[in-house]
Amino acid sequence: MLDTTRTGAAPPEGDEHEPRGCLFALSQPPLMIFLAVIGTLFLMAALHDLLLL
C-alpha cells in the first residue's frame, strides 16, 4: 500500500488550522440559496393558509 504520511514536511506558513464553526457553514452561497427557497415556500404556505382558507 502507498505510504501517504508526511515525514519531515513542514506545514505551510500562515495555516493555523482554525476550527470553522456553524457561522462559516451558514455563509456558503448554496446553503443560503437553499434556505431562502425553503423560507419562501414556508411563507407562501403561511400566506395561503391565512388569506385563502
LUMNUGU-229666 format. One record per atom (N, C-alpha, C): atom name; chain; x, y, z. Coordinates in nm, 2 decimals. Atoms other than C-alpha are relative to their C-alpha. Example, Ala and Ser with C-alpha at 12.3 -4.5 7.8 and 13.67 -1.06 7.14 Angstrom:
<rs>
+------+-------+--------+--------+--------+
| name | chain |   east |  north |     up |
+------+-------+--------+--------+--------+
|    N |     A |   0.09 |  -0.12 |   0.00 |
|   CA |     A |   1.23 |  -0.45 |   0.78 |
|    C |     A |   0.09 |   0.12 |   0.00 |
|    N |     A |  -0.09 |  -0.11 |   0.00 |
|   CA |     A |   1.37 |  -0.11 |   0.71 |
|    C |     A |  -0.08 |   0.11 |   0.08 |
+------+-------+--------+--------+--------+
</rs>
This chain:
<rs>
+------+-------+--------+--------+--------+
| name | chain |   east |  north |     up |
+------+-------+--------+--------+--------+
|    N |     A |   0.08 |  -0.12 |   0.00 |
|   CA |     A |   0.00 |   0.00 |   0.00 |
|    C |     A |   0.09 |   0.12 |   0.00 |
|    N |     A |  -0.07 |  -0.13 |   0.01 |
|   CA |     A |   0.11 |   0.36 |  -0.07 |
|    C |     A |   0.01 |   0.07 |   0.13 |
|    N |     A |  -0.02 |  -0.07 |  -0.12 |
|   CA |     A |   0.26 |   0.54 |   0.23 |
|    C |     A |  -0.03 |   0.15 |  -0.02 |
|    N |     A |   0.04 |  -0.14 |   0.03 |
|   CA |     A |   0.09 |   0.89 |   0.24 |
|    C |     A |   0.04 |   0.09 |   0.12 |
|    N |     A |  -0.03 |  -0.08 |  -0.11 |
|   CA |     A |   0.24 |   1.01 |   0.57 |
|    C |     A |   0.10 |   0.11 |  -0.04 |
|    N |     A |  -0.08 |  -0.12 |   0.04 |
|   CA |     A |   0.42 |   1.35 |   0.55 |
|    C |     A |   0.12 |   0.00 |   0.10 |
|    N |     A |  -0.11 |   0.00 |  -0.09 |
|   CA |     A |   0.75 |   1.28 |   0.73 |
|    C |     A |   0.10 |   0.11 |  -0.04 |
|    N |     A |  -0.10 |  -0.11 |   0.03 |
|   CA |     A |   0.98 |   1.58 |   0.76 |
|    C |     A |  -0.05 |   0.12 |  -0.07 |
|    N |     A |   0.05 |  -0.11 |   0.08 |
|   CA |     A |   0.75 |   1.81 |   0.57 |
|    C |     A |  -0.06 |   0.10 |   0.10 |
|    N |     A |   0.05 |  -0.11 |  -0.09 |
|   CA |     A |   0.68 |   2.14 |   0.75 |
|    C |     A |  -0.14 |   0.04 |  -0.06 |
|    N |     A |   0.13 |  -0.05 |   0.04 |
|   CA |     A |   0.32 |   2.27 |   0.74 |
|    C |     A |   0.02 |   0.14 |  -0.07 |
|    N |     A |  -0.01 |  -0.13 |   0.06 |
|   CA |     A |   0.27 |   2.57 |   0.51 |
|    C |     A |  -0.02 |   0.12 |   0.10 |
|    N |     A |   0.01 |  -0.12 |  -0.09 |
|   CA |     A |   0.32 |   2.91 |   0.68 |
|    C |     A |  -0.13 |   0.07 |  -0.01 |
|    N |     A |   0.13 |  -0.07 |   0.00 |
|   CA |     A |   0.01 |   3.10 |   0.78 |
|    C |     A |  -0.12 |  -0.09 |   0.00 |
|    N |     A |   0.12 |   0.10 |  -0.01 |
|   CA |     A |  -0.21 |   2.79 |   0.81 |
|    C |     A |  -0.01 |  -0.05 |   0.14 |
|    N |     A |   0.01 |   0.03 |  -0.14 |
|   CA |     A |  -0.31 |   2.78 |   1.17 |
|    C |     A |  -0.11 |  -0.11 |   0.02 |
|    N |     A |   0.11 |   0.10 |  -0.01 |
|   CA |     A |  -0.60 |   2.53 |   1.11 |
|    C |     A |  -0.10 |   0.04 |   0.10 |
|    N |     A |   0.11 |  -0.04 |  -0.09 |
|   CA |     A |  -0.86 |   2.73 |   1.29 |
|    C |     A |  -0.12 |  -0.08 |  -0.02 |
|    N |     A |   0.13 |   0.07 |   0.01 |
|   CA |     A |  -1.18 |   2.54 |   1.36 |
|    C |     A |  -0.10 |   0.09 |  -0.06 |
|    N |     A |   0.11 |  -0.08 |   0.06 |
|   CA |     A |  -1.46 |   2.66 |   1.14 |
|    C |     A |  -0.13 |  -0.04 |   0.06 |
|    N |     A |   0.12 |   0.03 |  -0.07 |
|   CA |     A |  -1.79 |   2.68 |   1.31 |
|    C |     A |  -0.13 |   0.01 |  -0.09 |
|    N |     A |   0.13 |   0.00 |   0.07 |
|   CA |     A |  -2.16 |   2.70 |   1.22 |
|    C |     A |  -0.02 |   0.12 |  -0.09 |
|    N |     A |   0.02 |  -0.12 |   0.08 |
|   CA |     A |  -2.14 |   3.06 |   1.10 |
|    C |     A |   0.07 |  -0.01 |  -0.13 |
|    N |     A |  -0.07 |   0.01 |   0.13 |
|   CA |     A |  -1.89 |   2.97 |   0.83 |
|    C |     A |  -0.08 |  -0.09 |  -0.09 |
|    N |     A |   0.08 |   0.09 |   0.08 |
|   CA |     A |  -2.12 |   2.69 |   0.71 |
|    C |     A |  -0.12 |   0.07 |  -0.05 |
|    N |     A |   0.12 |  -0.08 |   0.04 |
|   CA |     A |  -2.42 |   2.93 |   0.70 |
|    C |     A |   0.03 |   0.10 |  -0.10 |
|    N |     A |  -0.04 |  -0.11 |   0.10 |
|   CA |     A |  -2.22 |   3.18 |   0.49 |
|    C |     A |   0.02 |  -0.05 |  -0.14 |
|    N |     A |  -0.02 |   0.06 |   0.13 |
|   CA |     A |  -2.19 |   2.94 |   0.20 |
|    C |     A |  -0.12 |   0.03 |  -0.09 |
|    N |     A |   0.11 |  -0.04 |   0.09 |
|   CA |     A |  -2.39 |   3.06 |  -0.11 |
|    C |     A |  -0.10 |  -0.11 |  -0.03 |
|    N |     A |   0.10 |   0.10 |   0.03 |
|   CA |     A |  -2.55 |   2.72 |  -0.20 |
|    C |     A |  -0.10 |  -0.02 |   0.12 |
|    N |     A |   0.09 |   0.02 |  -0.12 |
|   CA |     A |  -2.68 |   2.68 |   0.16 |
|    C |     A |  -0.09 |   0.11 |   0.02 |
|    N |     A |   0.08 |  -0.11 |  -0.02 |
|   CA |     A |  -2.81 |   3.03 |   0.17 |
|    C |     A |  -0.11 |   0.00 |  -0.10 |
|    N |     A |   0.11 |   0.01 |   0.10 |
|   CA |     A |  -3.00 |   2.98 |  -0.16 |
|    C |     A |  -0.10 |  -0.10 |   0.04 |
|    N |     A |   0.09 |   0.10 |  -0.04 |
|   CA |     A |  -3.15 |   2.66 |  -0.03 |
|    C |     A |  -0.09 |   0.04 |   0.11 |
|    N |     A |   0.08 |  -0.05 |  -0.11 |
|   CA |     A |  -3.26 |   2.82 |   0.29 |
|    C |     A |  -0.10 |   0.11 |  -0.04 |
|    N |     A |   0.09 |  -0.10 |   0.05 |
|   CA |     A |  -3.41 |   3.11 |   0.10 |
|    C |     A |  -0.11 |  -0.06 |  -0.07 |
|    N |     A |   0.11 |   0.07 |   0.07 |
|   CA |     A |  -3.61 |   2.88 |  -0.12 |
|    C |     A |  -0.09 |  -0.07 |   0.10 |
|    N |     A |   0.09 |   0.06 |  -0.10 |
|   CA |     A |  -3.74 |   2.68 |   0.18 |
|    C |     A |  -0.08 |   0.10 |   0.08 |
|    N |     A |   0.07 |  -0.11 |  -0.07 |
|   CA |     A |  -3.82 |   3.00 |   0.37 |
|    C |     A |  -0.11 |   0.06 |  -0.09 |
|    N |     A |   0.10 |  -0.05 |   0.09 |
|   CA |     A |  -4.01 |   3.13 |   0.06 |
|    C |     A |  -0.12 |  -0.09 |  -0.01 |
|    N |     A |   0.11 |   0.10 |   0.01 |
|   CA |     A |  -4.21 |   2.81 |   0.04 |
|    C |     A |  -0.08 |   0.00 |   0.13 |
|    N |     A |   0.07 |  -0.01 |  -0.13 |
|   CA |     A |  -4.30 |   2.83 |   0.41 |
|    C |     A |  -0.08 |   0.13 |   0.00 |
|    N |     A |   0.07 |  -0.13 |   0.00 |
|   CA |     A |  -4.40 |   3.20 |   0.37 |
|    C |     A |  -0.12 |  -0.01 |  -0.10 |
|    N |     A |   0.11 |   0.01 |   0.10 |
|   CA |     A |  -4.62 |   3.12 |   0.06 |
|    C |     A |  -0.11 |  -0.09 |   0.06 |
|    N |     A |   0.10 |   0.09 |  -0.06 |
|   CA |     A |  -4.79 |   2.83 |   0.25 |
|    C |     A |  -0.07 |   0.07 |   0.12 |
|    N |     A |   0.06 |  -0.07 |  -0.11 |
|   CA |     A |  -4.85 |   3.05 |   0.56 |
|    C |     A |  -0.10 |   0.11 |  -0.06 |
|    N |     A |   0.09 |  -0.10 |   0.06 |
|   CA |     A |  -5.00 |   3.33 |   0.34 |
|    C |     A |  -0.12 |  -0.06 |  -0.06 |
|    N |     A |   0.11 |   0.07 |   0.06 |
|   CA |     A |  -5.21 |   3.08 |   0.16 |
|    C |     A |  -0.10 |  -0.04 |   0.11 |
|    N |     A |   0.09 |   0.04 |  -0.11 |
|   CA |     A |  -5.35 |   2.95 |   0.49 |
|    C |     A |  -0.07 |   0.12 |   0.06 |
|    N |     A |   0.06 |  -0.11 |  -0.07 |
|   CA |     A |  -5.41 |   3.29 |   0.63 |
|    C |     A |  -0.10 |   0.08 |  -0.09 |
|    N |     A |   0.09 |  -0.08 |   0.09 |
|   CA |     A |  -5.57 |   3.46 |   0.32 |
|    C |     A |  -0.10 |  -0.07 |  -0.08 |
|    N |     A |   0.09 |   0.07 |   0.09 |
|   CA |     A |  -5.73 |   3.19 |   0.11 |
|    C |     A |  -0.08 |  -0.11 |   0.06 |
|    N |     A |   0.08 |   0.11 |  -0.06 |
|   CA |     A |  -5.86 |   2.93 |   0.35 |
|    C |     A |  -0.09 |   0.05 |   0.11 |
+------+-------+--------+--------+--------+
</rs>
